[in-house]
Amino acid sequence: MEKLPKKDSKRGVSEVLAVAAVSVVPIVGGPFSIVLQEMLGVAYGKRRDAWLEELAARVEDLLNKVDNLNLDDLSRNEIFLDAVASATQSAVRTHDKEKIALLGNAVLNAAIQPSMDSDKLNMFMQYVSDLTVSHIQLLDFLDNPPLFFEKLDQEWPDFMMGGISSLLQILFPQWTSEFSNQLLRLLRNSGLVSIESLNVTMSGSGLRSSVTTSLGKEFLAFITKR
């Protein structure tokens, strides 16, 4: 068997990622279907190649920063390989740079957790695939409202009482109440937050409190940039 490249070889990283990635545009059907799929295949192929190139650079950087982590280990790390395959399919389906960055974060965190439970990995990768950037923003906000205001360089409002929806109107004025509630519904159904409504009146201290579940906090850590 050919020896794998050293960990500082970008080509070696790219080869491991390419093995883990999967094709998402099979060629089947009649003449027009074949032409259409070939055309889409080129477009999706460009997305896949750009994603893998960016991911390779990030993985290489991780290998250079983390002790006792090398390319040989990654090539045998089933959790990492599963994460790359799942993230690659999701990356090909989106042009959203923020979503692609989140997928990359998930892959890097999987790389350093080889003993991670495979069911939890699959669940978290499904979350990254299904949740929009707006979902993630809401989840991040609900985990630590004051810190989220700081991240956006917003001053915390002097509310004695109010609803979370009032805070969201300051942060995301483009979000309608219906849109915000729809975002919350999926987060709630996924077990990531503990509240059922954004409109319940709370005290000032209550508005500052985290309402994410332990699973929600773990998921946020999983998609946080390393």
C-alpha positions in Angstrom: 0.0 0.0 0.0 1.3 3.4 -0.9 2.5 5.5 2.0 0.3 8.5 2.8 1.9 12.0 2.4 3.2 13.8 5.4 0.7 15.9 7.3 2.1 19.2 5.8 1.3 18.1 2.3 -1.7 19.9 1.0 -2.1 17.4 -1.8 -2.2 14.6 0.8 -5.0 16.3 2.7 -6.9 16.9 -0.5 -6.6 13.2 -1.4 -8.0 12.1 1.9 -10.9 14.5 1.6 -11.6 13.4 -2.0 -11.9 9.8 -0.9 -14.4 10.8 1.9 -16.5 12.9 -0.5 -19.3 11.4 -2.5 -20.9 12.2 -5.9 -24.3 13.8 -5.7 -25.2 14.0 -9.4 -25.6 10.5 -10.9 -26.1 10.3 -14.7 -29.4 8.5 -15.4 -32.4 9.0 -17.7 -33.1 10.0 -21.3 -31.1 12.2 -23.7 -32.3 15.5 -22.3 -32.0 14.3 -18.8 -28.4 13.3 -19.4 -27.6 16.7 -21.0 -29.2 18.5 -18.0 -27.4 16.3 -15.5 -24.1 16.8 -17.2 -24.6 20.5 -17.2 -25.6 20.4 -13.5 -22.7 18.1 -12.8 -20.2 20.7 -14.0 -21.8 23.4 -11.9 -22.0 21.1 -8.8 -18.6 19.8 -9.5 -17.2 23.4 -9.3 -19.0 23.8 -5.9 -17.6 20.5 -4.7 -14.1 21.3 -5.8 -14.2 24.8 -4.2 -15.5 23.3 -1.0 -12.8 20.6 -0.9 -10.1 23.1 -1.6 -11.2 25.3 1.2 -11.7 22.4 3.5 -8.2 21.0 2.7 -6.6 24.3 3.7 -8.5 24.4 7.0 -7.7 20.7 7.7 -4.0 21.3 6.9 -4.0 24.3 9.3 -5.6 22.2 12.0 -3.0 19.5 11.6 -0.3 22.1 12.1 -1.9 23.4 15.2 -3.0 20.3 17.1 -0.4 18.0 18.6 -0.7 14.3 18.1 -3.0 14.7 15.0 -1.8 13.6 11.6 -3.0 12.7 8.2 -2.6 9.0 8.8 -5.0 9.2 11.8 -7.5 11.2 9.8 -7.5 8.7 6.9 -8.6 6.0 9.4 -10.9 8.2 11.5 -14.4 7.0 10.6 -16.1 9.9 12.4 -14.0 12.4 10.4 -14.7 10.6 7.1 -18.4 10.4 7.8 -18.4 14.1 8.6 -16.6 15.0 5.4 -19.0 12.9 3.3 -22.1 14.4 4.9 -20.8 18.0 4.8 -19.7 17.6 1.2 -23.2 16.7 0.1 -24.6 19.7 2.1 -21.9 22.1 0.7 -22.8 21.2 -2.9 -26.4 22.1 -2.2 -25.8 25.6 -1.0 -24.0 28.8 -2.2 -24.3 30.4 1.3 -20.8 31.2 2.5 -21.8 31.3 6.1 -23.5 27.8 5.8 -20.4 26.4 4.2 -18.2 27.8 7.0 -20.4 26.1 9.5 -20.1 22.8 7.7 -16.3 23.3 7.7 -16.4 24.0 11.5 -18.3 20.7 12.0 -15.8 18.7 10.0 -12.8 20.2 12.0 -14.5 19.4 15.3 -15.2 15.9 14.2 -11.5 15.5 13.3 -10.5 16.0 16.9 -13.3 13.8 18.3 -12.6 10.3 16.9 -14.5 8.7 19.8 -17.6 10.8 19.2 -20.8 8.7 19.1 -21.7 8.1 15.5 -25.4 8.6 16.1 -24.8 12.0 17.7 -22.5 12.9 14.8 -25.1 11.9 12.2 -27.7 13.9 14.2 -25.5 17.0 14.4 -24.6 16.8 10.7 -28.3 16.6 9.9 -28.9 19.7 12.0 -26.2 21.6 10.2 -27.7 20.5 6.9 -31.3 21.3 7.8 -30.9 24.5 9.8 -30.5 27.8 8.0 -28.0 30.4 9.1 -31.0 32.3 10.6 -31.7 29.2 12.8 -28.1 29.2 13.9 -28.2 32.9 14.7 -31.3 32.5 16.8 -29.9 29.5 18.6 -26.6 31.4 19.3 -28.6 34.4 20.6 -30.8 32.3 22.8 -27.7 30.6 24.3 -26.3 33.9 25.6 -28.4 37.0 24.8 -26.0 39.7 26.3 -23.0 38.2 24.6 -24.8 38.0 21.2 -25.6 41.8 21.5 -21.9 42.4 22.1 -20.9 40.3 19.0 -23.1 42.6 16.9 -21.8 45.8 18.7 -25.3 46.4 20.0 -26.1 48.0 23.4 -28.2 45.9 25.7 -31.6 47.6 26.0 -32.7 48.9 29.4 -35.8 46.6 29.7 -37.3 46.0 33.1 -39.7 43.5 31.5 -40.4 42.2 28.0 -40.4 39.4 25.6 -37.5 37.8 23.7 -39.3 39.0 20.5 -38.6 42.6 21.5 -34.8 41.9 21.6 -35.0 40.2 18.2 -36.6 43.2 16.7 -33.5 45.2 17.7 -31.1 42.6 16.4 -33.0 41.4 13.3 -35.5 44.1 12.3 -36.0 42.2 9.0 -37.4 39.2 10.8 -41.2 39.1 11.0 -42.9 37.6 14.1 -44.1 34.7 11.9 -40.6 34.1 10.6 -39.0 34.2 14.1 -41.6 31.8 15.5 -41.0 29.4 12.6 -37.3 29.4 13.4 -38.0 28.7 17.0 -40.4 25.9 16.2 -37.7 23.8 14.5 -35.1 24.5 17.2 -37.7 23.4 19.8 -38.7 20.3 17.9 -35.0 19.4 17.5 -34.5 19.6 21.3 -32.0 22.5 21.1 -34.0 25.1 23.1 -36.3 24.8 26.1 -38.8 27.6 25.4 -42.0 27.3 23.4 -42.6 31.0 22.6 -40.7 34.2 22.0 -43.5 36.4 23.2 -43.7 35.4 26.9 -43.1 38.4 29.2 -39.9 38.0 31.3 -38.1 40.0 33.8 -34.9 41.9 32.9 -32.8 39.1 34.3 -34.9 36.5 32.6 -34.2 38.1 29.2 -30.5 37.7 29.9 -30.8 34.0 30.7 -29.8 31.1 28.4 -32.7 29.0 27.2 -30.7 26.5 25.2 -30.7 22.8 26.3 -27.6 20.8 27.0 -27.9 19.3 23.6 -28.2 22.8 22.1 -25.0 23.9 23.8 -23.2 20.8 22.6 -24.3 21.4 19.1 -23.2 25.0 19.1 -19.8 23.9 20.3 -19.7 21.4 17.5 -20.2 24.1 14.8 -18.0 26.7 16.4 -14.8 27.7 14.6 -11.6 26.2 15.9 
